[in-house]
Amino acid sequence: MYKLLFYFVVAIHHLGLWGFIVSVPLIIIKEPPWVSLPLLAWILYLGFSKVLDCPFTRLENWIRRKLGLPEIKTFLKHYYFGRKQND
């Protein structure tokens, strides 16, 4: 049961991240600058600061502990930037 929940949480996390990434250009195109610039600054601040801990990452780490898997520090580093191929 935890394994299925784990895959579901990881999939939702990926979809949410990519939805967020796709929404940024749409905000720039559709909204006037006095709306889009503060919104984008807030998004960047939350994304790159350590002020907030992502609830999906906390949930994933809780499930990882239940499954006996190692915890991750950040979602982006683990799934997108952390794995290097040794050729």
C-alpha positions, 0 to 999 in steps of 0.5 A, a space after each residue: 500500500 505504501 509503495 502505491 502511495 509513494 508512486 502516486 505522491 511522486 507523480 503528483 509532485 512531478 505534475 505540480 512542478 511542471 504545471 508551475 513551470 508552464 504557468 510562469 510564461 502564461 502569467 507573463 503573457 496574460 497578465 499586465 506587468 504590475 500583476 505578473 512581476 510581483 507574482 513571479 518574484 514571489 514564486 521565485 522567492 518561495 522556490 529558491 529560498 529555504 523559508 518553506 518546506 515543501 509538503 510533498 517532499 515531507 510526505 515523500 520522506 515520510 513514505 520513504 521512511 515507512 518503506 525503508 528508503 533513504 530520505 531526499 533533501 530536495 525534490 529537484 536535486 534528487 530527481 532532476 540534478 542529482 543523478 550523474 551518469 558515469 561513462 
